[in-house]
Amino acid sequence: MELLLQTAGSLVAILALAGLAWWMKLGGMPRLDSEDAVHRAAAEVEDGFTPLATATDAGGTAALARDGAGRIMVIKRHGNRFAGRVLGPAGQARVSGRSLIVDAGEARFGSVILTLPDAQAWADAINRVNGPQHA
């Protein structure tokens, strides 16, 4: 009987904490589901980065943003936040089907896979910006 009461008490406590987290809007899975969301995420990654063109992954978990200087930023979900990198000379992109695979050139950041209707155009832009002619 005592074990049953402990289990019930633990269950009530867990549900109360989950309800409190939901009420406080903690956790959750943020999405890049609009151009405004991409703009906010890009501004969080680098202060002053103002995208002129964006592309959002079909699942809303990653995006690309290009600013007026031609720099391209790749943004991905990292936990319940977003992380991003402005692609440098080591950045590369390739297309596999409708997926664009972007390697920021940093092992710790990893590759980002985006499902885009215009994947080849973004791959060309990334590889052109980061190609040897811009060294």
N, CA, C and O atoms as CSV, one atom per row, in Angstrom:
chain,resi,resn,atom,element,x,y,z
A,1,MET,N,N,0.827,-1.199,0.000
A,1,MET,CA,C,0.000,0.000,0.000
A,1,MET,C,C,0.871,1.262,0.000
A,1,MET,O,O,0.583,2.238,-0.693
A,2,GLU,N,N,1.941,1.213,0.797
A,2,GLU,CA,C,2.832,2.376,0.873
A,2,GLU,C,C,3.485,2.656,-0.482
A,2,GLU,O,O,3.634,3.816,-0.868
A,3,LEU,N,N,3.874,1.608,-1.202
A,3,LEU,CA,C,4.473,1.765,-2.528
A,3,LEU,C,C,3.480,2.385,-3.505
A,3,LEU,O,O,3.850,3.214,-4.336
A,4,LEU,N,N,2.243,1.987,-3.400
A,4,LEU,CA,C,1.197,2.544,-4.254
A,4,LEU,C,C,1.014,4.041,-3.993
A,4,LEU,O,O,0.876,4.817,-4.939
A,5,LEU,N,N,1.012,4.449,-2.739
A,5,LEU,CA,C,0.881,5.866,-2.393
A,5,LEU,C,C,2.089,6.668,-2.883
A,5,LEU,O,O,1.933,7.789,-3.367
A,6,GLN,N,N,3.295,6.097,-2.760
A,6,GLN,CA,C,4.493,6.786,-3.252
A,6,GLN,C,C,4.430,6.973,-4.770
A,6,GLN,O,O,4.755,8.040,-5.291
A,7,THR,N,N,4.013,5.934,-5.454
A,7,THR,CA,C,3.904,6.002,-6.914
A,7,THR,C,C,2.862,7.038,-7.321
A,7,THR,O,O,3.109,7.836,-8.225
A,8,ALA,N,N,1.721,7.037,-6.681
A,8,ALA,CA,C,0.668,8.010,-6.989
A,8,ALA,C,C,1.153,9.429,-6.685
A,8,ALA,O,O,0.914,10.344,-7.472
A,9,GLY,N,N,1.827,9.619,-5.555
A,9,GLY,CA,C,2.367,10.936,-5.200
A,9,GLY,C,C,3.387,11.417,-6.223
A,9,GLY,O,O,3.382,12.589,-6.600
A,10,SER,N,N,4.265,10.517,-6.679
A,10,SER,CA,C,5.256,10.874,-7.695
A,10,SER,C,C,4.587,11.257,-9.001
A,10,SER,O,O,4.993,12.218,-9.654
A,11,LEU,N,N,3.566,10.511,-9.380
A,11,LEU,CA,C,2.840,10.807,-10.612
A,11,LEU,C,C,2.169,12.178,-10.538
A,11,LEU,O,O,2.209,12.938,-11.505
A,12,VAL,N,N,1.564,12.493,-9.418
A,12,VAL,CA,C,0.928,13.799,-9.237
A,12,VAL,C,C,1.972,14.908,-9.318
A,12,VAL,O,O,1.731,15.937,-9.948
A,13,ALA,N,N,3.123,14.711,-8.688
A,13,ALA,CA,C,4.187,15.718,-8.707
A,13,ALA,C,C,4.709,15.930,-10.135
A,13,ALA,O,O,4.935,17.067,-10.549
A,14,ILE,N,N,4.897,14.857,-10.874
A,14,ILE,CA,C,5.371,14.960,-12.255
A,14,ILE,C,C,4.356,15.710,-13.108
A,14,ILE,O,O,4.734,16.591,-13.879
A,15,LEU,N,N,3.093,15.382,-12.985
A,15,LEU,CA,C,2.057,16.068,-13.758
A,15,LEU,C,C,1.966,17.539,-13.376
A,15,LEU,O,O,1.735,18.386,-14.239
A,16,ALA,N,N,2.144,17.855,-12.100
A,16,ALA,CA,C,2.120,19.255,-11.665
A,16,ALA,C,C,3.287,20.026,-12.271
A,16,ALA,O,O,3.105,21.155,-12.728
A,17,LEU,N,N,4.475,19.443,-12.285
A,17,LEU,CA,C,5.634,20.106,-12.878
A,17,LEU,C,C,5.476,20.272,-14.387
A,17,LEU,O,O,5.839,21.311,-14.939
A,18,ALA,N,N,4.938,19.258,-15.051
A,18,ALA,CA,C,4.697,19.358,-16.494
A,18,ALA,C,C,3.670,20.448,-16.786
A,18,ALA,O,O,3.827,21.203,-17.745
A,19,GLY,N,N,2.634,20.535,-15.979
A,19,GLY,CA,C,1.628,21.585,-16.153
A,19,GLY,C,C,2.213,22.970,-15.923
A,19,GLY,O,O,1.880,23.910,-16.645
A,20,LEU,N,N,3.075,23.106,-14.933
A,20,LEU,CA,C,3.733,24.383,-14.659
A,20,LEU,C,C,4.633,24.789,-15.830
A,20,LEU,O,O,4.630,25.950,-16.239
A,21,ALA,N,N,5.400,23.840,-16.367
A,21,ALA,CA,C,6.267,24.130,-17.520
A,21,ALA,C,C,5.439,24.540,-18.728
A,21,ALA,O,O,5.818,25.463,-19.449
A,22,TRP,N,N,4.318,23.872,-18.959
A,22,TRP,CA,C,3.439,24.226,-20.077
A,22,TRP,C,C,2.858,25.619,-19.869
A,22,TRP,O,O,2.820,26.419,-20.803
A,23,TRP,N,N,2.409,25.914,-18.664
A,23,TRP,CA,C,1.824,27.213,-18.351
A,23,TRP,C,C,2.834,28.336,-18.530
A,23,TRP,O,O,2.480,29.430,-18.968
A,24,MET,N,N,4.109,28.064,-18.186
A,24,MET,CA,C,5.170,29.067,-18.319
A,24,MET,C,C,5.750,29.102,-19.732
A,24,MET,O,O,6.650,29.890,-20.021
A,25,LYS,N,N,5.227,28.240,-20.610
A,25,LYS,CA,C,5.682,28.136,-22.000
A,25,LYS,C,C,7.169,27.796,-22.088
A,25,LYS,O,O,7.893,28.338,-22.922
A,26,LEU,N,N,7.607,26.898,-21.222
A,26,LEU,CA,C,8.989,26.431,-21.239
A,26,LEU,C,C,9.119,25.230,-22.163
A,26,LEU,O,O,8.160,24.486,-22.369
A,27,GLY,N,N,10.304,25.049,-22.711
A,27,GLY,CA,C,10.546,23.896,-23.573
A,27,GLY,C,C,9.865,24.075,-24.912
A,27,GLY,O,O,9.770,25.187,-25.431
A,28,GLY,N,N,9.411,23.018,-25.446
A,28,GLY,CA,C,8.772,23.077,-26.749
A,28,GLY,C,C,9.799,23.022,-27.860
A,28,GLY,O,O,11.004,23.037,-27.610
A,29,MET,N,N,9.326,22.959,-29.060
A,29,MET,CA,C,10.188,22.884,-30.231
A,29,MET,C,C,9.940,24.104,-31.105
A,29,MET,O,O,8.930,24.168,-31.806
A,30,PRO,N,N,10.846,25.066,-31.074
A,30,PRO,CA,C,10.649,26.242,-31.918
A,30,PRO,C,C,10.763,25.863,-33.391
A,30,PRO,O,O,11.422,24.888,-33.751
A,31,ARG,N,N,10.113,26.647,-34.221
A,31,ARG,CA,C,10.120,26.375,-35.660
A,31,ARG,C,C,10.449,27.652,-36.418
A,31,ARG,O,O,10.108,28.759,-36.001
A,32,LEU,N,N,11.105,27.463,-37.518
A,32,LEU,CA,C,11.346,28.549,-38.459
A,32,LEU,C,C,10.226,28.455,-39.494
A,32,LEU,O,O,10.428,27.966,-40.606
A,33,ASP,N,N,9.056,28.928,-39.111
A,33,ASP,CA,C,7.873,28.739,-39.947
A,33,ASP,C,C,7.444,29.988,-40.704
A,33,ASP,O,O,6.393,30.001,-41.344
A,34,SER,N,N,8.260,31.037,-40.630
A,34,SER,CA,C,7.936,32.252,-41.371
A,34,SER,C,C,9.226,33.019,-41.643
A,34,SER,O,O,10.267,32.746,-41.047
A,35,GLU,N,N,9.134,33.978,-42.549
A,35,GLU,CA,C,10.297,34.814,-42.844
A,35,GLU,C,C,10.699,35.624,-41.610
A,35,GLU,O,O,11.886,35.840,-41.367
A,36,ASP,N,N,9.712,36.069,-40.834
A,36,ASP,CA,C,10.007,36.813,-39.605
A,36,ASP,C,C,10.783,35.956,-38.606
A,36,ASP,O,O,11.695,36.449,-37.941
A,37,ALA,N,N,10.427,34.680,-38.500
A,37,ALA,CA,C,11.141,33.782,-37.588
A,37,ALA,C,C,12.595,33.621,-38.022
A,37,ALA,O,O,13.490,33.576,-37.178
A,38,VAL,N,N,12.838,33.534,-39.329
A,38,VAL,CA,C,14.209,33.432,-39.843
A,38,VAL,C,C,14.964,34.723,-39.556
A,38,VAL,O,O,16.131,34.679,-39.168
A,39,HIS,N,N,14.323,35.865,-39.739
A,39,HIS,CA,C,14.962,37.161,-39.458
A,39,HIS,C,C,15.349,37.261,-37.980
A,39,HIS,O,O,16.449,37.711,-37.657
A,40,ARG,N,N,14.455,36.846,-37.088
A,40,ARG,CA,C,14.756,36.889,-35.648
A,40,ARG,C,C,15.913,35.967,-35.299
A,40,ARG,O,O,16.807,36.343,-34.540
A,41,ALA,N,N,15.896,34.754,-35.854
A,41,ALA,CA,C,16.973,33.798,-35.569
A,41,ALA,C,C,18.308,34.315,-36.100
A,41,ALA,O,O,19.329,34.189,-35.425
A,42,ALA,N,N,18.312,34.893,-37.297
A,42,ALA,CA,C,19.554,35.423,-37.869
A,42,ALA,C,C,20.096,36.568,-37.020
A,42,ALA,O,O,21.306,36.676,-36.822
A,43,ALA,N,N,19.206,37.420,-36.519
A,43,ALA,CA,C,19.634,38.533,-35.677
A,43,ALA,C,C,20.206,38.035,-34.350
A,43,ALA,O,O,21.107,38.661,-33.792
A,44,GLU,N,N,19.689,36.909,-33.841
A,44,GLU,CA,C,20.233,36.332,-32.614
A,44,GLU,C,C,21.623,35.753,-32.845
A,44,GLU,O,O,22.483,35.827,-31.967
A,45,VAL,N,N,21.845,35.178,-34.021
A,45,VAL,CA,C,23.140,34.581,-34.336
A,45,VAL,C,C,24.196,35.663,-34.501
A,45,VAL,O,O,25.281,35.570,-33.926
A,46,GLU,N,N,23.880,36.695,-35.288
A,46,GLU,CA,C,24.837,37.779,-35.513
A,46,GLU,C,C,24.098,39.109,-35.509
A,46,GLU,O,O,23.252,39.376,-36.363
A,47,ASP,N,N,24.435,39.921,-34.544
A,47,ASP,CA,C,23.800,41.228,-34.425
A,47,ASP,C,C,24.026,42.037,-35.700
A,47,ASP,O,O,25.155,42.158,-36.176
A,48,GLY,N,N,22.956,42.581,-36.242
A,48,GLY,CA,C,23.057,43.403,-37.439
A,48,GLY,C,C,22.915,42.641,-38.748
A,48,GLY,O,O,22.891,43.262,-39.810
A,49,PHE,N,N,22.821,41.316,-38.706
A,49,PHE,CA,C,22.639,40.535,-39.932
A,49,PHE,C,C,21.189,40.730,-40.379
A,49,PHE,O,O,20.256,40.323,-39.686
A,50,THR,N,N,21.012,41.356,-41.542
A,50,THR,CA,C,19.675,41.627,-42.054
A,50,THR,C,C,19.467,40.860,-43.352
A,50,THR,O,O,19.998,41.253,-44.390
A,51,PRO,N,N,18.703,39.774,-43.312
A,51,PRO,CA,C,18.477,38.975,-44.516
A,51,PRO,C,C,17.658,39.705,-45.573
A,51,PRO,O,O,16.658,40.357,-45.275
A,52,LEU,N,N,18.112,39.574,-46.815
A,52,LEU,CA,C,17.338,40.074,-47.948
A,52,LEU,C,C,16.619,38.928,-48.654
A,52,LEU,O,O,15.586,39.125,-49.293
A,53,ALA,N,N,17.187,37.720,-48.527
A,53,ALA,CA,C,16.570,36.526,-49.110
A,53,ALA,C,C,16.676,35.404,-48.089
A,53,ALA,O,O,17.691,35.268,-47.407
A,54,THR,N,N,15.629,34.607,-47.988
A,54,THR,CA,C,15.628,33.486,-47.060
A,54,THR,C,C,15.041,32.251,-47.734
A,54,THR,O,O,14.290,32.343,-48.705
A,55,ALA,N,N,15.404,31.101,-47.191
A,55,ALA,CA,C,14.803,29.827,-47.609
A,55,ALA,C,C,14.661,28.990,-46.349
A,55,ALA,O,O,15.605,28.845,-45.571
A,56,THR,N,N,13.472,28.444,-46.162
A,56,THR,CA,C,13.190,27.676,-44.956
A,56,THR,C,C,12.987,26.212,-45.309
A,56,THR,O,O,12.289,25.884,-46.269
A,57,ASP,N,N,13.601,25.340,-44.527
A,57,ASP,CA,C,13.432,23.903,-44.675
A,57,ASP,C,C,11.952,23.547,-44.556
A,57,ASP,O,O,11.216,24.170,-43.791
A,58,ALA,N,N,11.529,22.557,-45.307
A,58,ALA,CA,C,10.124,22.150,-45.302
A,58,ALA,C,C,9.629,21.788,-43.902
A,58,ALA,O,O,8.449,21.969,-43.601
A,59,GLY,N,N,10.507,21.284,-43.051
A,59,GLY,CA,C,10.115,20.918,-41.691
A,59,GLY,C,C,10.210,22.051,-40.691
A,59,GLY,O,O,9.815,21.884,-39.537
A,60,GLY,N,N,10.727,23.210,-41.106
A,60,GLY,CA,C,10.840,24.346,-40.207
A,60,GLY,C,C,11.962,24.236,-39.188
A,60,GLY,O,O,11.976,24.968,-38.199
A,61,THR,N,N,12.907,23.323,-39.421
A,61,THR,CA,C,13.986,23.129,-38.456
A,61,THR,C,C,15.292,23.796,-38.855
A,61,THR,O,O,16.231,23.838,-38.060
A,62,ALA,N,N,15.368,24.315,-40.071
A,62,ALA,CA,C,16.598,24.954,-40.552
A,62,ALA,C,C,16.246,25.988,-41.608
A,62,ALA,O,O,15.158,25.971,-42.184
A,63,ALA,N,N,17.200,26.896,-41.850
A,63,ALA,CA,C,16.958,27.936,-42.851
A,63,ALA,C,C,18.278,28.485,-43.364
A,63,ALA,O,O,19.335,28.283,-42.766
A,64,LEU,N,N,18.189,29.181,-44.482
A,64,LEU,CA,C,19.308,29.918,-45.051
A,64,LEU,C,C,18.880,31.369,-45.163
A,64,LEU,O,O,17.711,31.669,-45.403
A,65,ALA,N,N,19.848,32.270,-44.985
A,65,ALA,CA,C,19.563,33.701,-45.122
A,65,ALA,C,C,20.745,34.365,-45.807
A,65,ALA,O,O,21.898,34.103,-45.466
A,66,ARG,N,N,20.454,35.229,-46.778
A,66,ARG,CA,C,21.499,35.973,-47.487
A,66,ARG,C,C,21.292,37.458,-47.208
A,66,ARG,O,O,20.174,37.963,-47.315
A,67,ASP,N,N,22.371,38.160,-46.849
A,67,ASP,CA,C,22.255,39.587,-46.572
A,67,ASP,C,C,22.691,40.421,-47.773
A,67,ASP,O,O,23.050,39.872,-48.815
A,68,GLY,N,N,22.661,41.726,-47.633
A,68,GLY,CA,C,22.993,42.636,-48.719
A,68,GLY,C,C,24.431,42.564,-49.174
A,68,GLY,O,O,24.744,42.939,-50.304
A,69,ALA,N,N,25.317,42.086,-48.305
A,69,ALA,CA,C,26.736,41.947,-48.658
A,69,ALA,C,C,27.014,40.622,-49.363
A,69,ALA,O,O,28.151,40.344,-49.746
A,70,GLY,N,N,25.975,39.807,-49.534
A,70,GLY,CA,C,26.148,38.515,-50.196
A,70,GLY,C,C,26.550,37.393,-49.266
A,70,GLY,O,O,26.770,36.266,-49.708
A,71,ARG,N,N,26.649,37.692,-47.970
A,71,ARG,CA,C,26.989,36.632,-47.012
A,71,ARG,C,C,25.782,35.715,-46.821
A,71,ARG,O,O,24.636,36.162,-46.854
A,72,ILE,N,N,26.057,34.436,-46.622
A,72,ILE,CA,C,24.985,33.460,-46.433
A,72,ILE,C,C,25.149,32.826,-45.063
A,72,ILE,O,O,26.229,32.365,-44.694
A,73,MET,N,N,24.045,32.814,-44.317
A,73,MET,CA,C,24.019,32.214,-42.988
A,73,MET,C,C,23.173,30.954,-43.043
A,73,MET,O,O,22.105,30.935,-43.655
A,74,VAL,N,N,23.658,29.904,-42.399
A,74,VAL,CA,C,22.867,28.684,-42.237
A,74,VAL,C,C,22.437,28.635,-40.769
A,74,VAL,O,O,23.242,28.864,-39.867
A,75,ILE,N,N,21.165,28.335,-40.547
A,75,ILE,CA,C,20.576,28.314,-39.208
A,75,ILE,C,C,19.943,26.950,-38.996
A,75,ILE,O,O,19.269,26.424,-39.883
A,76,LYS,N,N,20.164,26.374,-37.811
A,76,LYS,CA,C,19.532,25.087,-37.490
A,76,LYS,C,C,19.055,25.094,-36.051
A,76,LYS,O,O,19.556,25.850,-35.218
A,77,ARG,N,N,18.076,24.240,-35.768
A,77,ARG,CA,C,17.589,24.110,-34.403
A,77,ARG,C,C,18.644,23.376,-33.591
A,77,ARG,O,O,19.226,22.386,-34.034
A,78,HIS,N,N,18.871,23.885,-32.400
A,78,HIS,CA,C,19.824,23.275,-31.466
A,78,HIS,C,C,19.127,23.247,-30.115
A,78,HIS,O,O,19.113,24.243,-29.391
A,79,GLY,N,N,18.545,22.092,-29.781
A,79,GLY,CA,C,17.734,22.005,-28.567
A,79,GLY,C,C,16.451,22.784,-28.772
A,79,GLY,O,O,15.731,22.556,-29.744
A,80,ASN,N,N,16.160,23.710,-27.854
A,80,ASN,CA,C,14.960,24.525,-28.024
A,80,ASN,C,C,15.314,25.961,-28.436
A,80,ASN,O,O,14.553,26.896,-28.185
A,81,ARG,N,N,16.475,26.115,-29.068
A,81,ARG,CA,C,16.940,27.401,-29.599
A,81,ARG,C,C,17.457,27.181,-31.019
A,81,ARG,O,O,17.394,26.075,-31.556
A,82,PHE,N,N,17.967,28.252,-31.612
A,82,PHE,CA,C,18.565,28.146,-32.933
A,82,PHE,C,C,20.026,28.557,-32.871
A,82,PHE,O,O,20.404,29.465,-32.130
A,83,ALA,N,N,20.830,27.875,-33.656
A,83,ALA,CA,C,22.249,28.208,-33.800
A,83,ALA,C,C,22.496,28.438,-35.277
A,83,ALA,O,O,21.798,27.883,-36.125
A,84,GLY,N,N,23.477,29.247,-35.580
A,84,GLY,CA,C,23.763,29.517,-36.981
A,84,GLY,C,C,25.202,29.922,-37.187
A,84,GLY,O,O,25.919,30.236,-36.237
A,85,ARG,N,N,25.614,29.909,-38.440
A,85,ARG,CA,C,26.949,30.325,-38.834
A,85,ARG,C,C,26.859,31.074,-40.151
A,85,ARG,O,O,26.125,30.687,-41.061
A,86,VAL,N,N,27.626,32.163,-40.231
A,86,VAL,CA,C,27.820,32.814,-41.514
A,86,VAL,C,C,28.889,31.984,-42.204
A,86,VAL,O,O,29.981,31.790,-41.671
A,87,LEU,N,N,28.568,31.500,-43.388
A,87,LEU,CA,C,29.461,30.586,-44.080
A,87,LEU,C,C,30.718,31.307,-44.553
A,87,LEU,O,O,30.647,32.360,-45.188
A,88,GLY,N,N,31.858,30.728,-44.235
A,88,GLY,CA,C,33.147,31.260,-44.644
A,88,GLY,C,C,33.710,30.448,-45.790
A,88,GLY,O,O,32.988,29.675,-46.419
A,89,PRO,N,N,35.006,30.617,-46.071
A,89,PRO,CA,C,35.632,29.913,-47.195
A,89,PRO,C,C,35.556,28.388,-47.086
A,89,PRO,O,O,35.589,27.700,-48.106
A,90,ALA,N,N,35.456,27.855,-45.880
A,90,ALA,CA,C,35.388,26.400,-45.714
A,90,ALA,C,C,33.974,25.850,-45.931
A,90,ALA,O,O,33.794,24.634,-46.003
A,91,GLY,N,N,32.986,26.714,-46.036
A,91,GLY,CA,C,31.612,26.255,-46.231
A,91,GLY,C,C,31.393,25.695,-47.622
A,91,GLY,O,O,31.949,26.191,-48.602
A,92,GLN,N,N,30.571,24.650,-47.696
A,92,GLN,CA,C,30.252,24.022,-48.979
A,92,GLN,C,C,28.822,23.516,-48.946
A,92,GLN,O,O,28.234,23.314,-47.883
A,93,ALA,N,N,28.286,23.318,-50.131
A,93,ALA,CA,C,26.932,22.785,-50.238
A,93,ALA,C,C,26.854,21.808,-51.394
A,93,ALA,O,O,27.550,21.949,-52.399
A,94,ARG,N,N,25.989,20.807,-51.229
A,94,ARG,CA,C,25.728,19.861,-52.315
A,94,ARG,C,C,24.258,19.467,-52.252
A,94,ARG,O,O,23.607,19.575,-51.213
A,95,VAL,N,N,23.761,19.011,-53.384
A,95,VAL,CA,C,22.357,18.637,-53.488
A,95,VAL,C,C,22.249,17.129,-53.615
A,95,VAL,O,O,23.015,16.488,-54.334
A,96,SER,N,N,21.284,16.582,-52.904
A,96,SER,CA,C,20.949,15.162,-53.007
A,96,SER,C,C,19.426,15.085,-53.104
A,96,SER,O,O,18.728,15.216,-52.098
A,97,GLY,N,N,18.922,14.874,-54.301
A,97,GLY,CA,C,17.467,14.896,-54.519
A,97,GLY,C,C,16.952,16.308,-54.331
A,97,GLY,O,O,17.423,17.233,-54.993
A,98,ARG,N,N,15.978,16.490,-53.425
A,98,ARG,CA,C,15.472,17.833,-53.093
A,98,ARG,C,C,16.130,18.379,-51.838
A,98,ARG,O,O,15.751,19.441,-51.344
A,99,SER,N,N,17.112,17.657,-51.324
A,99,SER,CA,C,17.769,18.077,-50.094
A,99,SER,C,C,19.070,18.809,-50.382
A,99,SER,O,O,19.852,18.410,-51.246
A,100,LEU,N,N,19.277,19.863,-49.656
A,100,LEU,CA,C,20.522,20.623,-49.712
A,100,LEU,C,C,21.296,20.279,-48.448
A,100,LEU,O,O,20.776,20.397,-47.339
A,101,ILE,N,N,22.536,19.855,-48.622
A,101,ILE,CA,C,23.388,19.519,-47.487
A,101,ILE,C,C,24.453,20.600,-47.402
A,101,ILE,O,O,25.284,20.744,-48.298
A,102,VAL,N,N,24.418,21.358,-46.314
A,102,VAL,CA,C,25.340,22.467,-46.113
A,102,VAL,C,C,26.320,22.098,-45.011
A,102,VAL,O,O,25.930,21.746,-43.898
A,103,ASP,N,N,27.594,22.186,-45.345
A,103,ASP,CA,C,28.663,21.962,-44.372
A,103,ASP,C,C,29.285,23.323,-44.095
A,103,ASP,O,O,29.867,23.941,-44.987
A,104,ALA,N,N,29.159,23.786,-42.855
A,104,ALA,CA,C,29.667,25.114,-42.489
A,104,ALA,C,C,31.189,25.133,-42.382
A,104,ALA,O,O,31.778,26.203,-42.225
A,105,GLY,N,N,31.829,23.980,-42.465
A,105,GLY,CA,C,33.279,23.933,-42.362
A,105,GLY,C,C,33.768,23.889,-40.931
A,105,GLY,O,O,34.960,24.056,-40.677
A,106,GLU,N,N,32.863,23.665,-39.994
A,106,GLU,CA,C,33.204,23.541,-38.583
A,106,GLU,C,C,32.699,22.192,-38.087
A,106,GLU,O,O,31.499,21.920,-38.107
A,107,ALA,N,N,33.620,21.359,-37.647
A,107,ALA,CA,C,33.241,20.015,-37.205
A,107,ALA,C,C,32.215,20.066,-36.069
A,107,ALA,O,O,31.297,19.247,-36.033
A,108,ARG,N,N,32.359,21.000,-35.160
A,108,ARG,CA,C,31.446,21.073,-34.016
A,108,ARG,C,C,30.039,21.510,-34.415
A,108,ARG,O,O,29.070,21.155,-33.743
A,109,PHE,N,N,29.914,22.278,-35.504
A,109,PHE,CA,C,28.593,22.721,-35.946
A,109,PHE,C,C,27.905,21.639,-36.761
A,109,PHE,O,O,26.680,21.513,-36.724
A,110,GLY,N,N,28.681,20.862,-37.492
A,110,GLY,CA,C,28.125,19.774,-38.281
A,110,GLY,C,C,27.469,20.242,-39.566
A,110,GLY,O,O,27.485,21.427,-39.901
A,111,SER,N,N,26.899,19.296,-40.270
A,111,SER,CA,C,26.194,19.572,-41.522
A,111,SER,C,C,24.730,19.844,-41.233
A,111,SER,O,O,24.183,19.387,-40.229
A,112,VAL,N,N,24.109,20.590,-42.123
A,112,VAL,CA,C,22.688,20.904,-41.997
A,112,VAL,C,C,22.001,20.436,-43.274
A,112,VAL,O,O,22.449,20.747,-44.378
A,113,ILE,N,N,20.923,19.696,-43.120
A,113,ILE,CA,C,20.171,19.197,-44.273
A,113,ILE,C,C,18.851,19.952,-44.338
A,113,ILE,O,O,18.076,19.964,-43.382
A,114,LEU,N,N,18.611,20.583,-45.486
A,114,LEU,CA,C,17.383,21.341,-45.704
A,114,LEU,C,C,16.654,20.778,-46.915
A,114,LEU,O,O,17.280,20.494,-47.936
A,115,THR,N,N,15.358,20.615,-46.817
A,115,THR,CA,C,14.543,20.214,-47.954
A,115,THR,C,C,13.950,21.491,-48.542
A,115,THR,O,O,13.103,22.147,-47.937
A,116,LEU,N,N,14.429,21.822,-49.749
A,116,LEU,CA,C,14.043,23.076,-50.395
A,116,LEU,C,C,13.629,22.820,-51.840
A,116,LEU,O,O,14.183,21.932,-52.487
A,117,PRO,N,N,12.670,23.575,-52.356
A,117,PRO,CA,C,12.326,23.427,-53.766
A,117,PRO,C,C,13.423,23.965,-54.692
A,117,PRO,O,O,13.552,23.511,-55.829
A,118,ASP,N,N,14.207,24.923,-54.213
A,118,ASP,CA,C,15.267,25.533,-55.020
A,118,ASP,C,C,16.658,25.198,-54.462
A,118,ASP,O,O,17.533,26.060,-54.388
A,119,ALA,N,N,16.840,23.941,-54.076
A,119,ALA,CA,C,18.084,23.503,-53.436
A,119,ALA,C,C,19.309,23.767,-54.313
A,119,ALA,O,O,20.338,24.215,-53.808
A,120,GLN,N,N,19.213,23.498,-55.611
A,120,GLN,CA,C,20.372,23.679,-56.488
A,120,GLN,C,C,20.794,25.141,-56.578
A,120,GLN,O,O,21.988,25.438,-56.603
A,121,ALA,N,N,19.840,26.049,-56.627
A,121,ALA,CA,C,20.165,27.480,-56.699
A,121,ALA,C,C,20.909,27.930,-55.442
A,121,ALA,O,O,21.870,28.693,-55.533
A,122,TRP,N,N,20.470,27.460,-54.267
A,122,TRP,CA,C,21.164,27.815,-53.028
A,122,TRP,C,C,22.543,27.167,-52.978
A,122,TRP,O,O,23.496,27.796,-52.518
A,123,ALA,N,N,22.670,25.924,-53.441
A,123,ALA,CA,C,23.984,25.262,-53.462
A,123,ALA,C,C,24.945,26.039,-54.342
A,123,ALA,O,O,26.096,26.259,-53.965
A,124,ASP,N,N,24.481,26.455,-55.511
A,124,ASP,CA,C,25.329,27.237,-56.414
A,124,ASP,C,C,25.749,28.552,-55.760
A,124,ASP,O,O,26.909,28.953,-55.855
A,125,ALA,N,N,24.807,29.220,-55.097
A,125,ALA,CA,C,25.122,30.497,-54.442
A,125,ALA,C,C,26.137,30.305,-53.314
A,125,ALA,O,O,27.069,31.097,-53.177
A,126,ILE,N,N,25.960,29.263,-52.512
A,126,ILE,CA,C,26.895,29.002,-51.408
A,126,ILE,C,C,28.277,28.678,-51.947
A,126,ILE,O,O,29.274,29.214,-51.462
A,127,ASN,N,N,28.344,27.823,-52.927
A,127,ASN,CA,C,29.647,27.427,-53.478
A,127,ASN,C,C,30.315,28.571,-54.247
A,127,ASN,O,O,31.542,28.665,-54.272
A,128,ARG,N,N,29.526,29.429,-54.866
A,128,ARG,CA,C,30.071,30.578,-55.585
A,128,ARG,C,C,30.629,31.614,-54.599
A,128,ARG,O,O,31.729,32.128,-54.802
A,129,VAL,N,N,29.890,31.918,-53.550
A,129,VAL,CA,C,30.328,32.897,-52.548
A,129,VAL,C,C,31.583,32.414,-51.840
A,129,VAL,O,O,32.477,33.203,-51.535
A,130,ASN,N,N,31.644,31.135,-51.583
A,130,ASN,CA,C,32.753,30.595,-50.813
A,130,ASN,C,C,33.835,29.976,-51.690
A,130,ASN,O,O,34.745,29.319,-51.184
A,131,GLY,N,N,33.741,30.182,-52.994
A,131,GLY,CA,C,34.721,29.610,-53.912
A,131,GLY,C,C,36.041,30.368,-53.896
A,131,GLY,O,O,36.162,31.399,-53.235
A,132,PRO,N,N,37.037,29.854,-54.627
A,132,PRO,CA,C,38.371,30.437,-54.612
A,132,PRO,C,C,38.451,31.835,-55.227
A,132,PRO,O,O,39.391,32.577,-54.942
A,133,GLN,N,N,37.475,32.208,-56.071
A,133,GLN,CA,C,37.542,33.534,-56.667
A,133,GLN,C,C,37.341,34.645,-55.642
A,133,GLN,O,O,37.612,35.809,-55.935
A,134,HIS,N,N,36.861,34.294,-54.420
A,134,HIS,CA,C,36.636,35.290,-53.386
A,134,HIS,C,C,37.718,35.247,-52.320
A,134,HIS,O,O,37.531,35.806,-51.240
A,135,ALA,N,N,38.833,34.605,-52.590
A,135,ALA,CA,C,39.883,34.471,-51.578
A,135,ALA,C,C,40.582,35.776,-51.316
A,135,ALA,O,O,41.493,35.834,-50.490
